[in-house]
Amino acid sequence: MNIEILTGKTTEHLVPLEGTKFLIHKQMLYDFLRLQKDAAADGFDLKIISAFRDFERQLKIWNSKASGERQLLDDQERPLPFDGLSSTEIVFAISRWSAIPGSSRHHWGTDIDIYDGNTQTMESVQLVPSETIGNGPSAKLHEWLDAKIENKGAYGFYRPYATDRGGVAPERWHLSYYSLSRRFMENYTFSLFKKNIEENDILLKNVLLEHAHELYQRFFLNIDLP
């Protein structure tokens, strides 16, 4: 397995999604377009807000949160007081919402974040749970997806963060293409996870290494399966 694919340092496995700025894995393009077409037939404009994310982009997200430049949120979407948190608390707070650079599923091109373009603009999307349930602007799209995904992952997609397992916070907007992401996940070993932290300029590296095994188990392996 190509380590650069696993850690977001190549685009060789990707193709552009026509009419957008997004890259996705070439082997999932057909099924994604089928899903999008069928959603449109039922009145939804299923759009991507995030697809492939390279290592450098994920590093920028992580480091901006680890430095206090970017707001941290608690499980109720409320701002956390950065100055009142220990380094360990900061690492675990970030990990609830953002992957450690080099270990994001978005590196693989198999995972996408979606919304309903009929009810939200790209600029308005915040990727918070309240957008996808109840009266949220993309709730109806997700109710439609519920039926599709419960059918053993129709179109090949499922939600790896459907429920709160104590790791990554629930992300109904996050879809994963199972046949490919399963293979990537199986090849992403703990030794690779730790080596990735050691070799890159990730803020709070000492805390990440101290808690590496727990972080790997809780925030990488701990997902829902179809």
Sequence and secondary structure as in RCSB ss.txt:
>XXXX:A:sequence
MNIEILTGKTTEHLVPLEGTKFLIHKQMLYDFLRLQKDAAADGFDLKIISAFRDFERQLKIWNSKASGERQLLDD
QERPLPFDGLSSTEIVFAISRWSAIPGSSRHHWGTDIDIYDGNTQTMESVQLVPSETIGNGPSAKLHEWLDAKIE
NKGAYGFYRPYATDRGGVAPERWHLSYYSLSRRFMENYTFSLFKKNIEENDILLKNVLLEHAHELYQRFFLNIDL
P
>XXXX:A:secstr
  HHHHTT   TTEEE TTSS EEEGGGHHHHHHHHHHHHHTT  EEEEE    HHHHHHHHHHHHTTSS  B T
TS B  GGGS HHHHHHHHHHHS  TT  GGGGT EEEEEETTT  TTT    GGGSSTT TTHHHHHHHHHHHH
TTSGGGEE TTSS  SSS   TTEEEEHHHHHHHHHH  HHHHHHHHHHS  TTHHHHHHTHHHHIIIIII    
 
